[in-house]
Amino acid sequence: MNTRDRTELITRHTEETVTEAEIEQLLDERERPHAYIGYAPTGEMHIGHFTTMRKLADFIAAGLEVTVLVADLHAHLDDEKSPFELLDARATYYEEAIRGMIDAAGGNSDDVTFVRGTDYQLEEPYTLELYQLIADTTISRAKRAGSEVVRQSDNPNLGGLVYTLMQSLDVLALDADIAYGGIDQRGIYMLSRELFDDDETPACVFAPLLSGLTGGKMSASDAGSKVNLTDDATEIDEKIQGAYCPQGEVEDNGVLEYLEYLVFPVLDERGQQFTVERPDEYGGTLVYERYGELEADYRSGELHPADLKPSAATAISAVVDPVRERLTDQPELLADAYPDRYE
């Protein structure tokens, strides 16, 4: 695989790359550039996480070294979303869920290195470098960088500000050439590019954030706005059937976004097509090899939401099922991580 093909594999199905030229240069200069993504183990993982984690299969296929940081300390620093006594259990659950998503997307999670923040963030040289960043960074700059990630207020806890600086520093501490995350992480990684020397600044790849099934932004607190990794086929079908999916409209359409950023890439990896079954009087069965073809039919009215939704639910369930089975086969993972919910 040449540099152009590897770059296309690394950047496909993403929101933004900063910059493709830097990615190409890394691939030309280094045998195996190092990419990293960090996740704070807070609430249960869902299909929005799956969309982001699916890219790691592409990174592996492109020959990158890949590290996943399970950022346990971050989970407490961001408004104490995870109490200290649950950090270990939630980190264990997150690693298993992430491994399941990578494997279901066609990658091999054994090719990924997993680390926790507590493995290195409590010791020098990390702590000394963090103090230096704290001394050099203003409150307003730290707030602006983390505005899409940590909870904001007029009088924020210091934890959220330190969180932002630690995430910027993680790039350097983990010796990452490429920082990867959702587009909401952009401000933090742009801060990394400002703070460090040119030979230490990361190239950045950003995944899109999915719209909620109920319209607008996906919400962790609104169960109906997302598909959970433990939802079964019936639950997924109910959520998709009730989803906001106006005829001919693509913007803020979570059903189409699930298909574009998760289902079609996974089907492509599996060598499968997306099929919409409908009666002959309504045009007969449709088969799509690429998402763009489906979107064009949806925009034109050739494909109606009533026909799309059942097929979308079936395909989404088929993609999620291996992860669901992996997690439900280990009920202690969720029970230990979220004891109030899984008593």
Secondary structure, DSSP 8 states (H G I E B T S, - for coil): --HHHHHHHHHTT-SEEE-HHHHHHHHHH-SS-EEEEEE---S--BHHHHHHHTHHHHHHHTT-EEEEEE-HHHHHHTTTSS-GGGHHHHHHHHHHHHHHHHHHTT--GGGEEEEEGGGTTTSTTHHHHHHHHHHHS-HHHHHHHTTTTS---SS--HHHHHHHHHHHHHHHHTT-SEEEEEGGGHHHHHHHHHHS-TTT--EEEEE---B-TTSSB--TT-GGGS-BTT--HHHHHHHHHTS---TT--TT-HHHHHIIIIIHHHHHHHT--EEE---GGGT--EEESSHHHHHHHHHHTSS-HHHHHHHHHHHHHHHHHHHHHHHHT-HHHHHHH-TTT--
